[in-house]
């Protein structure tokens, strides 16, 4: 993808030439970054301008993609949002050519350290934008800033210093103590104490030990790990080598989803560059320590995010979890001691080593230290990737950073932790986000997906969606998960079809507990969470489906009555035009009316209505 | 089953040299089965009986075990796929924003069920768990290119534009 660059060329701190930086994460590419990049290159040639065109990863403002930054020599870096190829000529002519910011499209500026930069007037700073104000960018500090395909940019921003420090000044034991003191807990969902895990791996003696990075981010709605790997792949590598040194590992694996081709590509480049510079491979930085890292592509199985299943998958087998003990730290991959951590966990490590455990543990709450990256999506104004200190409230995330629910709709709930997590209703807006509080509220940190749901989303359907996902992804080894989730899904399907019975709720609750306690691995144990938490907080909605055979949000198609809510009807006549059997009457003056005799319940009117006026 | 037989007859003899080459590269590597199958599928489009038998012989793993692995992971297919692959993301964010409507529209327009291929072998329609570009929900990928903020109305256009480029891949 990227052109090969000479790796020895050191970058100058102040660019003498203008720089144009395009956000080329998956979000950016999806929004059309490729076309923008092409038009930049074309336009530069046409206007006879010279500039360094660089691609970078995700900066987190995903709803503003395509993002293009322009940095003129000695001036701060200006961010343009929602860039389309047709405004590129203007930006290049005005900004690159004459040095004037195109105010209409610019959203912010970033003075970057050590560049003696002059700021523009009347342009807010990037960190002062509403969606960035409450964020603490520690782990994602490089994402969207540096070029992830250039190791020099990572080194210039302080990269690989932590590795140098531990290899020259610290023993593996020192490293483990430091990580333990920092209070870092696994970011993959479980919240396991990282220092403890490393210590347990280190204490076993074996000829081979493995360190594995779990990058099998299968959680629907989560993309933190993807963005980190696309935006700052060297941070992950550095963290892994430090972890490898601390635990005495002899080889490393990154197990990554095949659905993330760009992340795989960038990691491959990063590994190659790190090896060339001696940060990876044999005798790292001329010390006795050697570690090689191999990328293993997953083949599409959610359950492989479970540690033992992941190890079987690396061994080339079906990814089915096994009973524990023995724990992975004792006998994991190929029955050797194995330490397995998540991408974000590893990315935290260099920061802790550089800044010290004392500094790190000041961020966050008593039991949950540091920051957490969330993928904020769903019905929210500023969707994107955010990094916040632990202990922040749901309200701050949804309303201050996320900008609230768009289109004047009402906030209903936030779904945290994907299929293993749960929904938190409005009453929990002020509860803090940390491992313990979420658990007691019936949700879970999970890997960090945060989906905001507004009043038009049916919670029963939401629970059904997650359970459907889990039944599909169940590996089939243990019956509580294989059979239990299917039976629960049957009940939910019945309820959404209008055939629910009053006792269904009790049965669902009872089965939730049974599946949770009896399943073999985390997938089954947490699969009932979305059902349980929606019954807990939205029982009314379930009852409306069961007793009144009505879906309050008009989501469940089988329960549609095909009547027009005249208050909501704007008399746009769109439904009338689309009805295949002419069952709808009405005009620009008169609200629509559906003739039940003629209606064939094709649902087209409901789909077409922009105002939710048909139920 | 009958359909597969017909296909096998049509395809005549399969050139196994590429599969042999892949297997040579992984000679003696621990746990190489999944990457080998991935490379073979990339090369041949899907996993044919012949290639599976070859892998079984060369890697000393029984063919049934290989089928066990291949059917466990959603990436592997035992049937040929269409020229263009449409993947509709069904992650949470996409679901909330109406991904099911997109899938339905594709299924209608292409006259194909989810998970199968059109009769002219041009399109395969698939659902995937999450593509990780949730802020652009609902999204689809067409031959690996991401299309964000999809609306049911845009489906027809995408199909038409892709169809215009013919069967080249």
Interface residues (C-beta under 8 A of the other chain):
Chain A: X26 X27 X29 X30 X31 X62 X63 X65 X217 X218 X219 X220 X221 X222 X223 X226 X258 X259 X260 X261 X296 X297 X298 X299 X300 X301 X302 X313 X314 X315 X316 X317 X318 X319 X320 X334 X375 X377 X378 X379 X383 X384 X415 X418 X449 X451 X453 X457 X462 X465 X466 X469 X473 X475 X607
Chain B: X30 X31 X32 X33 X34 X35 X37 X38 X68 X69 X72 X73 X74 X75 X76 X90 X91 X92 X93 X94 X95 X96 X97 X101 X128 X129 X130 X131 X132 X133 X134 X135 X136 X137 X139 X144 X145 X146 X147 X148 X149 X152
